[in-house]
Amino acid sequence: MAIKIEKKITGYNVVKPEDKVTTPVAAAPKEPRQAEVIQMHESVERPETLVGSTFKVKSPLFEHALYVTINDIVLNPGTPHELRRPFEVFINSKNMDHFQWIVALTRILSAVFRKGGDVTFIVEELKAVFDPRGGYFKAGGVYMPSIVAEIGAVIEQHMKNIGLIHDPEIDDATRKLMAEKRKAYEAAGAKKSAATAVSDESESSGFPPGATLCQKCNTQALVLMDGCQTCLNCGYSKCG
């Protein structure tokens, strides 16, 4: 195809084949990188069948026991990424005096569970509720400031069972130190009262009699050894 040149030629240059290969091509302008935001927008409906667990809560503040049922939804079933997440909560009891707040609490908790995201914060919120009449000790020497706090402890235990919450691991050195202090404390107590039978408190809690409440794990397992308060349950020590 012939091209007619209408303007005066002022100069020219011969383009060789190798020049075409090395000639840089103008790069397209890059778009500014944006933040990668991942949002969960899937509407999860309740399946026909849910798996769950029921816990019995016996409190001296209630005449009858509470039965807390937590049902889970199974995500990615049958795959290596299978997960269980809390989906709903039910609390049943023969005691109808607190029916209103129990129903309100279960509906709010179920709504938070179905909202998704990190729901483990509920445990600390519930365990921080205190009864103005005072708390109580449950089996094992664990102090419960209120019945709502024990419901929070039940939810915490369920989340541990399904892998949402993990207990902080105690290193071998701390475990060895706790065992040595417990053995020494029990030996010292045995010398003072060799002929005295073990008290019911020691049998029920599993910790030496005379142990006080630990402010970290709320367990009656804090003993004084070598001038230092040490917890035989979680390893907490005021001496660091």
NORKA-V717232 format. One record per pair of residues at least 24 apart in sequence whose C-alpha atoms are under 10 Angstrom apart, sorted by the first residue. I is the first residue (numbers start at 1). J is the second residue. If there is no record, write none. Layout:
((I;J) (I;J))
This chain:
((40;115) (40;116) (40;117) (43;114) (43;115) (44;73) (44;114) (44;115) (44;116) (45;73) (45;114) (46;73) (46;87) (46;88) (46;114) (47;73) (47;74) (49;73) (49;74) (50;74) (50;86) (50;87) (50;88) (51;84) (51;86) (51;87) (52;84) (52;85) (52;86) (52;87) (52;88) (52;89) (52;158) (52;162) (53;89) (53;158) (53;161) (54;89) (54;90) (54;91) (54;154) (54;158) (55;91) (55;151) (55;154) (55;155) (55;157) (55;158) (56;91) (56;92) (56;93) (56;151) (56;154) (57;91) (57;93) (57;138) (57;147) (57;150) (57;151) (57;154) (58;138) (58;139) (58;147) (58;150) (59;135) (59;136) (59;137) (59;138) (59;144) (59;146) (59;147) (59;150) (60;135) (60;136) (60;137) (60;138) (60;147) (61;133) (61;134) (61;135) (61;136) (61;146) (61;147) (62;93) (62;94) (62;95) (62;97) (62;98) (62;147) (63;93) (63;94) (63;95) (64;93) (64;94) (64;95) (64;96) (65;92) (65;93) (65;94) (65;95) (66;91) (66;92) (66;93) (66;94) (66;95) (66;147) (66;151) (67;91) (67;92) (67;93) (67;94) (67;151) (68;92) (68;93) (68;106) (68;151) (68;154) (68;155) (69;154) (69;155) (69;158) (70;106) (70;110) (70;154) (70;155) (70;158) (70;159) (71;110) (71;158) (72;113) (72;158) (72;162) (73;114) (83;162) (83;163) (83;164) (84;159) (84;161) (84;162) (84;163) (84;164) (85;113) (85;114) (85;116) (85;117) (85;119) (85;159) (85;162) (85;163) (85;164) (86;110) (86;112) (86;113) (86;114) (86;116) (86;119) (86;155) (86;158) (86;159) (86;162) (86;164) (87;111) (87;112) (87;113) (87;114) (87;115) (87;116) (88;112) (88;113) (88;114) (89;113) (89;155) (91;151) (102;148) (105;148) (118;164) (119;159) (119;164) (120;155) (120;156) (120;159) (120;164) (120;165) (121;156) (122;152) (122;155) (122;156) (123;149) (123;150) (123;151) (123;152) (123;153) (123;154) (123;155) (123;156) (123;157) (123;159) (124;149) (124;152) (124;153) (124;156) (125;149) (125;152) (126;150) (126;151) (126;152) (126;153) (126;155) (126;156) (127;151) (127;152) (127;153) (127;154) (127;156) (128;152) (137;218) (137;219) (137;220) (138;204) (138;205) (138;219) (139;201) (139;204) (139;205) (139;206) (140;201) (140;202) (140;203) (140;204) (140;205) (140;206) (140;207) (140;219) (140;220) (140;221) (141;201) (141;202) (141;204) (141;205) (141;206) (141;207) (141;211) (141;212) (141;213) (141;218) (141;219) (141;220) (141;221) (142;205) (142;213) (142;214) (142;217) (142;218) (142;219) (142;220) (142;221) (143;213) (143;214) (143;215) (143;217) (143;218) (143;219) (143;220) (144;218) (144;219) (145;218) (168;234) (169;234) (170;234) (170;235) (171;235) (174;234) (174;235) (174;236) (175;232) (175;233) (175;234) (175;235) (177;230) (177;232) (177;235) (178;230) (178;231) (178;232) (178;233) (178;234) (178;235) (178;236) (179;232) (179;235) (180;232) (181;223) (181;224) (181;225) (181;226) (181;230) (181;231) (181;232) (182;207) (182;208) (182;221) (182;223) (182;225) (182;230) (182;231) (182;232) (183;208) (184;225) (185;223) (185;224) (185;225) (185;226) (206;233) (207;231) (207;232) (207;233) (208;232))
